[in-house]
Amino acid sequence: MDIGFIVFGLAGLLTLVCFMPPLAGRVKLPYSVLLAIVGCLLGVGLHLHGWAPPVLGDLFDTIERFEISSETFLMVFLPVLLFETALAMNVRRLMDDIGPILMMAIVAVVVCTLVVGWTVNAVSSYGMVACLLLGAIVATTDPVAVVGIFREVGAPKRLTTLVEGEALFNDAASIALYSVLLAVLGGTGTLSAGGVFTDFITHFIGGGVAGFVMGRAACFLFAWLRGFPTAEITLTLTLAYLSFFISEHYLGVSGVVATVIAGLVVGSTGRTRMSPVTFEHLASSWEQFGFWANSLIFIFAAMLVPKLMAATDPQELLLIVVVFVATLFARALVVFGLLPLLGLTPFGTKVSTPYKTVMTWGGLRGAVSLALALAVTEQSAVPEAERHFIAVVTTGFVLATLFINGMTLRPLIRMLGINQLSSAERTIRNQALMVALGDLQGKADEIADTDHISPEARDRIHSVFDASLASVHDGQVGQMSHEQRVQVGLVILAQREQEMFFDILKAQIVDWRLAESLLARSERLEDVVRNGGLEGFEKGMAADVRYSRGFRIALRMHYMFGFQGWLAYELGKRFASLLTKRSVAQRLIIFAQQQIAPLLGDAAAQQIVAVHQRRLDMIVHALQSLNLQYPSYALWLQESYLGRTARELERIRYHDMLEQFLISGEVYADLMSQLKGRWRHIDKHPPLDMELSAAELIKRVPLFEGLSADSLHAIGRLLKPRLALPDQPVLTRGRHGLEMCFVASGAVSVHLPDGTTIELGSGEFFGELALLGEQQITPDVHSLGYSKLLMLSLRDFEALLARDADLRERVQLVAKQRLRAIEVWKQYSQTGTTTPSEKPADPPADIGPAAPSNVS
């Protein structure tokens, strides 16, 4: 076919597709249903266009000569659809629910395959393998309509993620199982549960690994393309096709899974490696790619329907009805049987009966099922009867789901009432409308005064505002409880916080890894607020300043093996995280004072501000300890934060000047080059100085002053430098008698059995009496800040005293005084009095200054 006519045909189809979205909205049909109708009509019209004028006739002839094969569907359109869906997923939410999503996707495919295969085999003469293959083909779902409705009615984000994630991996699981069964039916494989399971897992996991590797490789290449948005977006497009083709044809694994995983990797980490300009355009570009692919694949697939259904007999029509009922039963079994079981576990989510009803009825099938059925008809190794049977039943079943389920889905939603706002949501909507209209009315009056608008025109505009305000001024806010208003306000602030962190990520004000972590934590905070209200927020804000799991592991490795690099990295990340959270928390309080009070009332706003102030205090307290211990690093963090902000503002300024034609492209390029050079220093990340060299730290301990260089060197080899966090137990009861500690810097608090507390600072030590055999008093010792300690074990302590007479004499002198203080304290504790010449001493512990001033 002439290339010009190919372009002419595709341009004509895309022109037709342009009018489908607004038409679907007018006729109240799901977009995919309308595309199927248009495609079927087009398929019929291709054979009846003798009446058409030359241009339209040539267009029909060109479309009719298109070679529409399964390869066209699977190689041209499917990678784009999969990658676009995966790219738009919130990967952190997906990973939080990856267990339930994979379970639902894989189990739903298996259940549908078995139910359909067994049912069709029982009522027909076709073999079990062909019936199972039919079940795998019709197991893949097209949830676009359901997800769209969920978004319209404000369904929980976690539920929407579950449905989208299920559909994403549902396609992958269905095609992987289809490939295994097709090989068996074609005579190149054997049917066994173990063999099918092994091949399925190999295809699935192998595709996941391949997609992850290629996705990470693309993220690495983004650094080389940074600053060239068109090249960066093109790389994402080529990644979609390369991950699919290489996995299928060279690695022998699932290309579908590989494309999905590659899209998820780019969606989670790749975007943060791109330039800000690319970040802005990536989503819109892929939305356009997805629109083209989804529209054309539906049109082409629907055009085949008249041809595939032309030779349908009554028996096959009966099988279509059987498959429709069987798939509906299988989906209901998963939704009403599996979801409630998942809801009983920490990994599940509770779903209401109306939502489960919509999920069951909304399991529409689409172009992917038609493409797989078409692929079967192209397999010469499959018997002709089975090929015809699978093609006809699949086509009829897809049409049934689109025209029966799809066209009745909206009435079902209205009947169940889940498209209606709740009382609280209506109240908030009305209150928000009142606040907005009141402000706009005042601004309209200001414009009228400035521009000398006539009173008649002003009155007409006023009447519009007054009518709208009267319609919503129903006093529903007063019907909400105080707790409900507080919860709504906390949700609003949580969403506002996500916007702030998203802007920080987009503007690259902080490191991309840190920005991603901050955004993920704010999303989790919104979830706990929605589920637990004020109590959930208080638990969430406590968890927000808690040390991360990676930090705790790094600290454990430091204590066990003395590794410092990982702990220094985690400390630096926590430092920057707290600094950023403090800035956002301060702005959230101002936002609550200005925006929440008019919306929800002063009482709710005051409580919301108070709880956010407590959160800010917790962040500040955690940050102060780090500031005191690492002042130089704190200064660099503040300089970096302010410098990155200034750099972004300067970039936006130049971009606006370019858009307004105040400067030329050459001038803009030169300004951007100067900008990079001017702010290059703020990206040079200095290491966090937490080096705990024993040789340097022991010089700070007065007990070791005056010792020879050889003695200090010997002591340095025995002491183990360790970092203690604020409030961390330093010497637990189980460690008494096994080691002693020197405070090189920082401070510790010692809680004695009688309830008193003693603080020890730099140069002081504790634990030596237990090493000398006095273990009657075992205090709890906690670090007051980020304290640098020197740990000495019992064995090394004994060897050290045996080798160094001078040090042994110093320790014995201190120990003698402390032992005497213990005796006085014991006598006072038992009798309440001491000898006349003695005053009651502070309750001593296994602690004290290294060189007491009252030693005679």
HUHUDA-V399490 format. One record per helix or strand of 2 or more residues. SS is the DSSP state (H for helix, E for strand). FROM is the first residue (numbers start at 1). TO is the last residue. If there is no record, write none. Layout:
[[SS FROM TO] [SS FROM TO]]
This chain:
[[H 3 18] [H 20 27] [H 31 45] [H 54 64] [H 70 87] [H 91 96] [H 98 123] [H 128 137] [H 144 153] [H 157 185] [H 193 225] [H 229 251] [H 255 273] [H 276 303] [H 305 309] [H 314 343] [H 353 361] [H 367 377] [H 384 416] [H 423 450] [H 455 472] [H 476 479] [H 482 507] [H 512 544] [H 549 561] [H 565 600] [H 602 629] [H 631 659] [H 665 678] [H 680 683] [H 694 700] [H 702 704] [H 709 718] [E 720 724] [H 733 735] [E 739 745] [E 748 751] [E 757 760] [E 765 766] [H 768 771] [E 780 783] [E 787 793] [H 794 803] [H 805 831] [E 847 848]]
